[in-house]
Amino acid sequence: MKTLICVTIAFLFLPACSAEAAPPPPEYHVWMPYAAHQPDPCAEKRKPQPHDIPAVDAVLQPADLPGHDLDPNLSGDALTPQLQALGAADAYRALYWAGDWFTSPLTVYNIVVVFWDEDGAQGYMQYLTAKCLELDGEPVAVPLLGDEANGCRRGGGMSDIHTVNYRHGNVVSGTGIDGTLDTALEYAALSLVRVECVCNE
């Protein structure tokens, strides 16, 4: 059950699985709704703008989720070649499990992707909306978080899976939980506080 929830949530954020993640089901296909950026030979000489932050510091930390435990096997570097092709400079993901089965939400997934510029981040937000539809999800209206935000609902085993994505400048964060949209918004707001704090350091 845990594996099913994790895979479902993770598919809503990542263009493709990284080396550490399990391969997607055979029927799963990634659709890129807009042209990928060509590799930038000057990428190492410039810095992400306007926020040059390490994604590992900007994801939800164990101190942010005292009722959940970090899964070290399903957390870590998330900068895949696909994300790099979309203009990402850094990415990190964290998956948390509740301490017991009676805690809701049971899982909290958070990913932060730092793009070289705001154009890449805006394009990725569009990509996430398209991916929601591709995976038979239902886009849901969410309040404004950061500079822009969108949400997605998918049917799950024990409860629906809600994801909330927002953009803060050139940084995109996605938070997914198995539970209500209101709960997903609470964790997304917590994520935004973390991202803003790191950006302001």
C-alpha positions in Angstrom: 0.0 0.0 0.0 2.8 2.4 0.9 4.6 1.7 -2.3 1.4 2.3 -4.4 0.8 5.7 -2.7 4.4 6.8 -3.1 4.6 5.9 -6.8 1.3 7.6 -7.5 2.3 10.8 -5.8 5.8 10.9 -7.3 4.5 10.5 -10.8 2.6 13.8 -10.5 5.9 15.7 -10.1 8.8 14.1 -11.9 9.1 14.0 -15.8 10.7 10.6 -15.4 12.0 8.5 -12.7 15.5 9.1 -11.4 18.1 6.3 -11.0 16.9 5.7 -7.4 13.2 5.5 -8.1 11.3 2.4 -9.4 10.6 2.3 -13.1 7.2 3.5 -14.2 4.5 1.0 -15.3 4.8 0.0 -19.0 1.7 1.9 -20.0 3.1 5.1 -18.6 4.3 7.6 -21.1 5.7 11.1 -20.5 4.4 13.8 -22.7 6.3 17.0 -23.0 3.8 19.7 -24.0 6.4 22.2 -25.1 9.9 22.1 -26.6 12.8 21.2 -24.2 15.6 23.6 -23.8 18.9 22.7 -25.4 21.8 22.1 -23.0 23.5 25.4 -22.1 27.3 25.2 -22.4 27.5 28.3 -20.1 25.3 26.8 -17.4 28.2 26.2 -14.9 29.3 29.8 -15.3 26.0 31.4 -14.3 23.7 31.2 -11.3 20.0 30.6 -11.1 18.0 33.9 -11.0 16.5 35.4 -9.0 17.0 32.8 -6.3 20.2 30.8 -6.2 19.4 28.3 -3.5 20.2 24.6 -2.8 17.1 22.5 -3.3 18.1 20.2 -0.5 17.6 23.0 2.0 14.3 24.2 0.6 12.4 20.9 0.8 10.3 20.2 3.9 12.7 19.1 6.7 12.1 16.6 9.5 11.6 19.5 11.9 8.7 20.7 9.8 6.9 17.4 10.1 7.3 16.1 13.7 4.6 13.5 13.2 6.3 11.9 10.2 9.5 10.1 9.5 11.7 10.8 6.5 12.2 7.8 4.1 15.9 8.0 3.2 15.4 5.4 0.4 12.8 7.5 -1.5 14.3 10.9 -0.7 17.3 12.6 -2.3 18.6 14.2 -5.5 15.8 14.6 -8.1 17.7 16.4 -10.9 17.0 14.1 -13.8 18.2 14.6 -17.4 14.5 15.4 -18.2 14.3 18.2 -15.6 17.7 19.6 -16.8 16.3 19.6 -20.4 13.4 21.7 -19.1 15.8 24.2 -17.6 16.3 23.0 -14.1 19.6 23.7 -12.3 18.9 21.7 -9.1 16.1 19.5 -7.6 15.6 17.5 -4.4 12.7 15.4 -3.1 11.6 14.2 0.3 9.1 11.6 1.2 7.7 11.3 4.8 5.6 8.5 6.3 3.3 9.0 9.3 4.4 7.3 12.5 1.3 5.1 12.6 -1.5 4.1 10.2 -4.0 6.3 12.1 -2.3 9.5 11.3 -3.6 11.6 8.4 -2.1 12.2 5.9 -0.2 8.9 5.9 2.3 10.3 3.3 3.7 13.7 2.5 5.8 14.1 -0.6 7.7 17.3 -1.3 9.9 18.3 -4.2 11.7 21.6 -4.9 13.1 22.3 -8.4 15.3 25.4 -8.9 15.4 26.6 -12.5 18.0 28.8 -14.1 15.3 31.4 -14.7 11.7 32.2 -14.3 10.8 31.2 -17.8 11.8 27.6 -17.1 9.8 27.6 -13.9 6.7 29.0 -15.6 7.0 26.3 -18.3 7.3 23.6 -15.7 4.1 24.8 -14.0 2.3 24.4 -17.4 3.9 21.0 -17.7 2.5 19.9 -14.3 -1.0 20.9 -15.3 -0.7 18.9 -18.5 0.7 16.0 -16.6 -2.3 16.0 -14.2 -4.6 15.4 -17.2 -2.3 12.9 -18.8 -2.4 10.7 -15.7 -6.2 10.9 -15.6 -6.2 13.4 -12.8 -8.5 16.3 -12.3 -7.1 19.8 -12.1 -8.5 21.6 -9.0 -8.6 25.3 -8.2 -6.3 26.4 -5.4 -5.6 29.8 -3.7 -2.6 31.8 -4.9 0.6 30.6 -3.4 3.8 32.4 -4.3 3.6 33.8 -7.8 1.3 31.1 -9.2 -0.2 27.8 -8.1 -2.1 24.8 -9.4 -3.5 21.6 -8.0 -4.5 18.1 -9.0 -6.7 15.4 -7.6 -6.4 11.6 -8.4 -8.3 8.7 -7.0 -6.3 6.6 -4.6 -6.7 3.3 -2.7 -7.8 4.5 0.7 -8.3 8.2 -0.1 -7.8 10.7 -2.9 -4.3 12.0 -3.6 -4.0 15.8 -3.8 -1.0 17.7 -5.1 -0.4 21.4 -4.9 2.3 23.1 -6.9 3.5 26.7 -6.6 6.2 28.9 -8.2 8.3 31.4 -6.2 10.3 33.2 -8.8 12.5 30.6 -10.5 11.7 27.9 -7.8 8.9 25.4 -8.2 7.7 23.3 -5.3 5.2 20.4 -5.4 3.6 18.8 -2.3 1.5 15.7 -2.5 -0.5 13.9 0.2 -3.1 11.2 0.5 -6.0 13.2 1.9 -8.1 16.3 1.4 -7.2 19.3 -0.7 -7.4 21.5 2.4 -4.7 19.3 4.0 -2.6 19.5 0.9 -2.9 23.3 1.0 -1.7 23.3 4.6 1.4 21.4 3.7 2.0 23.4 0.6 1.8 26.6 2.7 4.3 25.1 5.1 6.6 24.4 2.1 6.3 28.0 0.9 7.4 29.2 4.3 10.5 27.0 4.1 11.3 28.1 0.5 10.9 31.8 1.3 13.1 31.4 4.4 15.9 29.8 2.4 15.6 32.4 -0.4 15.9 35.2 2.1 19.0 33.8 3.9 
